């Protein structure tokens, strides 16, 4: 499995500038092989990781699950 390290701050800033979602970027990175995407902070400490699946169907399942969990977390903050 290929490992890809991404500086989280720069990645999310680029998404804002390009007005695109991380899921669109992930879809463009797909090539039929799983990849581990590791998001790092400014001190190169791991913030979180995500295993990019090998199929668009699984990516869509992950996106739906992420959206659900994110929404639940936001609800719990209020």
C-alpha positions in Angstrom: 0.0 0.0 0.0 1.3 3.4 -1.0 1.7 6.0 1.8 1.0 9.6 1.0 1.7 12.3 3.6 -0.2 15.6 3.4 0.3 18.8 5.4 -3.3 19.2 6.6 -3.2 23.1 6.9 -1.9 23.5 3.3 -4.3 20.8 1.9 -7.4 22.4 3.4 -6.3 25.9 2.4 -5.8 24.7 -1.2 -9.3 23.1 -1.1 -10.8 26.5 -0.1 -8.8 28.3 -2.8 -9.8 25.9 -5.5 -13.4 25.7 -4.1 -13.4 21.9 -4.3 -14.0 19.1 -1.8 -11.5 16.6 -0.5 -13.7 13.9 -1.9 -13.1 15.2 -5.4 -9.4 15.2 -4.8 -9.5 11.7 -3.4 -11.5 10.5 -6.5 -8.8 12.0 -8.7 -6.1 10.1 -6.8 -7.7 6.7 -7.3 -5.9 4.3 -9.6 -7.3 0.9 -8.5 -4.8 0.6 -5.6 -5.4 1.4 -2.0 -3.4 4.3 -0.6 -2.9 5.4 3.0 -3.3 9.2 3.2 -1.7 10.6 6.4 -2.5 14.1 7.4 0.2 15.9 9.3 0.2 19.1 11.4 2.9 21.8 11.1 5.2 19.8 13.3 4.8 16.6 11.2 2.7 14.9 13.9 0.0 12.6 12.6 -3.4 14.2 12.9 -5.4 11.4 11.3 -5.2 9.0 8.4 -7.5 7.7 5.7 -7.2 4.6 3.6 -8.2 5.6 0.1 -10.1 2.7 -1.3 -9.6 1.1 -4.7 -13.2 1.7 -6.0 -15.4 4.8 -6.4 -18.3 2.9 -4.8 -16.3 2.4 -1.6 -15.2 6.0 -1.7 -18.9 7.1 -1.9 -19.7 4.9 1.0 -16.9 6.5 3.0 -18.0 10.0 2.1 -21.6 9.2 3.2 -20.4 7.7 6.5 -18.0 10.7 7.1 -20.9 13.1 6.5 -23.1 11.3 8.9 -20.5 11.2 11.6 -19.5 14.8 11.1 -23.2 15.9 11.3 -23.7 13.9 14.5 -20.6 15.6 16.0 -21.8 19.0 15.1 -25.2 18.2 16.7 -23.6 17.1 19.9 -21.6 20.3 20.1 -24.8 22.4 20.2 
